[in-house]
């Protein structure tokens, strides 16, 4: 979609740009999103409720549009069109191979978004088997705080403190959570480095 919006000669460029841009400033809010995802799309208590709401972002589309407009020279596109290439061919054989840096950037943004997200699980998931790891940790933390603040539940504060994980166990849990997202940096780094030179018109 970012590539299509980067084409100046596209007939509905201005219209679809506004369709993408307006939700960045004004959105329907949490209630409308919840109604659409649960009542119309029936995503409640499914894995899709954790995937689809974060899948497409207007911000990412605008970033892709800007990248293609600045890094894919019109001279290359015009040369391909003179040779009889369609827009699908130009995108598949020219634009997309040169877009590894922006693909890596969007992938990194989405990796952070999905890994750190706990809100979608809290909103759409009631089945504990489908909780994301961040949502599960949030539930554990809330349950421990509730037990600590309500001794009348049958657990005294002293018993609670004795059963709390030691600092070493807590740090081990933190490391296990950090490792997967930390491993994404070396994987995407080479694409950022290569992005410094791709897309330029060679003389």
N, C-alpha and C positions, 0 to 999 in steps of 0.2 A: 504493500500500500504506500509506503514511503517512496518507493521508486516511481510509482504512477504519479504521485503528487509532485514529484520533482520535474516532471516533463512539462515545460512551459506551454507546449502546443495542445496539451490535453484540454478538451472542450469544457469539462466540468471541474477544472482544477480549483477555481475559487470556491465553488460550492462545497466540494468535499473537504477542502482545507478548513472551511468554517465548521463543517460537521465534526471534524476531528478536533479543532481548536476550542470550540465552545465548552465541551465537557471538561477541559482542563481547568476552566474557571468556575463553571456552574455544573453541579451534578445533582442527581435526583435525591441523594441522601441515602441513609442506611435503610430506612423503612421500605422505600420503593425497591431498592436492590434485593432486600430480603423477600419481598412479595414476589418479584419476578423469578428469583432463583428457586424459591420453594413452591409457589403456587402454579407458575406457568412452565418452568423448566424442570420441576420436580427433582432438584438436586440435593435435597436434604438427606443427610446420612448416606452420602455417596462420595467416592473419591473425587468425582468431578467438581464437587462444591469447593474442594481445596485447590483445583487446577484452573478452571475456567474464569472465575472472577478476577484473577491476577494475570491472566494470559495475555491480554492485549491492553496496552496503555496508550493514550493519546500522546503522552510525553515521548514514548519510544518511537511512535510514528513520526513525530516532528523531528526527532533526532535523525532518523533514517532519511527523511526528506532532505534535511540540510546536508547530510553526508553525501548523498547521491548528487545533489545539485552542485556541490563544491568540488567533488573529487572525480566525477565522471564527465570528462570534457564533451561538449556538444559536437566537437569535430569528429570524435570517435563514433558517436551515435549516428551522425550524418553520413559518415563513410560507410557504416554498416547498412544504413537504409538505402544508400545508392547501390550497394551490392545486392539488394533485395531482401535483407534480413527484416523479419517482423519484430515487434516490440518484445514478444516472448523470447525470440532468439537472442536479441540484444541483451535482455535481462539474464538469460541463462548462461550465455557464453562470454559476455563482457562485464556487465554490471555486477552480477553475483560473485564471480571469481575475484573481483577487486574489492568486495565488501566484507572480507574476512575481519578487518578491525571493528567495523560496526556490529557485525554479528557477534563477535567476541564480547563487545561492550554490552550489548543487550542481554546476552547470555549471562554475563556477570551480574548485571542488575537483577535479572530474574532469579539467579541463584541465591542472592541475598534476600530477595523478597520472599521466596518460597521457604528458605531455611529459617528465617527469623519470624515468619508469620505464625501467630497464635490466634489471631482474631477470627479468621475464617472457621477454624475448628470450634471455637467457643460459640460462634454464631449459628453454624449449620450442622454441627456434629453432636449427637447425644450418645452414640455408640462408642464406648471407650476403646474398642478395637480399631477404630479409624482415627483416633487422635494423632495429630502430629506431635513430634517430640517436644516442640516448644510449648504446645498446649498442654501436654501431659505434665511437663515441669511446672507450668503455671498452676494446674490443678493441685499438684502435690504441695506446692508452696502455700496455696490458699488453705488447704486442709490442715497443714501444720500450724498455720497462724490461727485458724479457728479453734483447734484443740488447745493451743496455748492460752487463748483469751477466754476460753469457756471450760473451766475445770469441772463444771457440773455435768459435762458429758461423760464423766467416768475416768478421765485421764488427768491426774494431778500434774502440776507444773514440774515437779521434781521427776516424775516418771517420764514426762515429755522430754525433759532435758537429758535424761539418761539414755533414752532411745534415739536421740538425734544422731545422725551420722557425724563422725569425727571430721576434723578439717581435712585430713588426707583423702577421705572418701569424697568429700565435696569437691575438692580440687581435681580429683580423678574424673568425676562426672563432667566438670567444666572442660577439661582437656578433651574428653571424648566428643563433646558437643562442638568444640572449636575445630578439631582436626579436619573434618570433611570440607568445611567452607574455606579453611586456610589452604587446603590442597588445590583449590581452584585458581589461586593466583599464579603459580608457576605454569599451569596449563595454558592460561590465557595470555601470559606475558609476551610470548613470542609473536602473537598476533598484533599486540599493541606496538611492538618494535617494528614489525614489518609494515605497519600502517603508516610509518613516517615517510615511506618512499613510494608506495603504490598509488595509482591514480593520476600520476603526473604525465603530461604529454612528453614523450621522449623525442628529442631532436634528431 
